[in-house]
Amino acid sequence: MHAIIDCDSRSSGAEREYKFTIQDFERVKKLIYNRAGISLSPSKQNMVYSRLAKRLRANGYSSFKHYLDSLESPDSHEWEAFTNALTTNLTSFFREQHHFPILERHAEQRRNAGKIHLWCSASSTGEEPYSMAISMAQAFNTLTPPVHILATDLDTHVLAKAKAGIYSIEKLEKLPKEKLRKFFLKGKGIHAGYAMVRPELRNMVTFRQLNLLDNGWPVRGPFDAIFCRNVMIYFDKQTQYKILQKFAPLLAPNGLLFAGHSESFQHAADLFKLREKTVYELAKK
Ligand SMILES: C[S@@+](CC[C@H](N)C(=O)[O-])C[C@H]1O[C@@H](n2cnc3c(N)ncnc32)[C@H](O)[C@@H]1O
């Protein structure tokens, strides 16, 4: 029989509200891998504990075993909250800044080729697709460029925040004043301290839930560019390859695929080739 070992019996384990065993962690690991493709390393045990402990508390469970049993029961309504709890949503406006001038130039080259279609495939709380929208407004010198941006994410919680397009001024502090003035509306009264993305830019973006792991994405290409940044790092190489296989036919022949700073698609050289730092194009056009 396996010993039941508390994941962190040396330190915070003793103070923990719920017992969290290696077996509980392994079970969570398998469930989130099957659900979202997310591979949790052993170093994520404390993170998993603190995020799911909130779900136990909210639902009144006394142990991880009861919570996970209920999650796996046929009438479970907890899958969405479980998944939302385990995603990591860190993002910011113009993160990995060097991509945005590349996107602008790419769009300018397509200026006369009809509407431009972009896909932001892990949009989190919206900063990334709105940065794309701002870049497009700059490229075309109008708040209503001929551009549509599909923005998708697995996490329904972040999607709701993204749709609202409201951010605390602190989150926008790094943006040049000029951009703030042109592309945001500052809140007043009870909305002081917040700013809203201008409605014209919000209209450019459609938010939808999409699990990159699913077969048969409800998405119609071709896209002139796909942003898939800082999400592949949570997937193993095999899962990454399957996703890249589905991106390839959705990208226009001269389209660009943008990856995160620590992501490389070298293992899919038959599908995508590196064009410049973390920007890929189709291997076969
Ligand atoms: C770290 S954020 C990156 C956000 C943004 N792309 C950026 O680079 O700033 C990763 C996002 O991927 C989403 N995600 C995780 N697994 C996913 C999946 N299987 N399908 C779609 N989105 C997923 C998470 O919900 C999260 O919002």
The ligand as an SDF file (V2000), in Angstrom:
LIG
                    3D

 27 29  0  0  0  0  0  0  0  0999 V2000
   -0.2500   33.2300  -18.9770 C   0  0  0  0  0  0  0  0  0  0  0  0
   -1.7380   33.5870  -19.8210 S   0  0  0  0  0  0  0  0  0  0  0  0
   -1.1080   34.3270  -21.2950 C   0  0  0  0  0  0  0  0  0  0  0  0
   -1.9750   35.4460  -21.7670 C   0  0  0  0  0  0  0  0  0  0  0  0
   -1.4860   36.1850  -23.0140 C   0  0  0  0  0  0  0  0  0  0  0  0
   -1.4730   35.3080  -24.1640 N   0  0  0  0  0  0  0  0  0  0  0  0
   -0.1390   36.7980  -22.7920 C   0  0  0  0  0  0  0  0  0  0  0  0
    0.8570   36.2930  -23.3410 O   0  0  0  0  0  0  0  0  0  0  0  0
   -0.0210   37.7800  -22.0640 O   0  0  0  0  0  0  0  0  0  0  0  0
   -2.2290   31.9510  -20.3880 C   0  0  0  0  0  0  0  0  0  0  0  0
   -3.6950   31.8660  -20.7880 C   0  0  0  0  0  0  0  0  0  0  0  0
   -3.9140   30.6050  -21.4290 O   0  0  0  0  0  0  0  0  0  0  0  0
   -5.1890   30.1410  -21.0670 C   0  0  0  0  0  0  0  0  0  0  0  0
   -5.2610   28.6760  -21.2860 N   0  0  0  0  0  0  0  0  0  0  0  0
   -4.7150   27.6840  -20.5350 C   0  0  0  0  0  0  0  0  0  0  0  0
   -5.0320   26.4810  -21.0460 N   0  0  0  0  0  0  0  0  0  0  0  0
   -5.7870   26.7200  -22.1470 C   0  0  0  0  0  0  0  0  0  0  0  0
   -6.4240   25.8800  -23.1080 C   0  0  0  0  0  0  0  0  0  0  0  0
   -6.3510   24.5420  -23.0220 N   0  0  0  0  0  0  0  0  0  0  0  0
   -7.1250   26.4620  -24.0950 N   0  0  0  0  0  0  0  0  0  0  0  0
   -7.2190   27.8110  -24.1960 C   0  0  0  0  0  0  0  0  0  0  0  0
   -6.6470   28.6580  -23.3190 N   0  0  0  0  0  0  0  0  0  0  0  0
   -5.9380   28.1140  -22.3030 C   0  0  0  0  0  0  0  0  0  0  0  0
   -5.3250   30.5380  -19.6050 C   0  0  0  0  0  0  0  0  0  0  0  0
   -6.6750   30.5830  -19.1890 O   0  0  0  0  0  0  0  0  0  0  0  0
   -4.6440   31.9060  -19.5940 C   0  0  0  0  0  0  0  0  0  0  0  0
   -5.5680   32.9510  -19.7160 O   0  0  0  0  0  0  0  0  0  0  0  0
  1  2  1  0
  2  3  1  0
  2 10  1  0
  3  4  1  0
  4  5  1  0
  5  6  1  0
  5  7  1  0
  7  8  2  0
  7  9  1  0
 10 11  1  0
 11 12  1  0
 11 26  1  0
 12 13  1  0
 13 14  1  0
 13 24  1  0
 14 15  1  0
 14 23  1  0
 15 16  2  0
 16 17  1  0
 17 18  1  0
 17 23  2  0
 18 19  1  0
 18 20  2  0
 20 21  1  0
 21 22  2  0
 22 23  1  0
 24 25  1  0
 24 26  1  0
 26 27  1  0
M  CHG  2   2   1   9  -1
M  END
$$$$
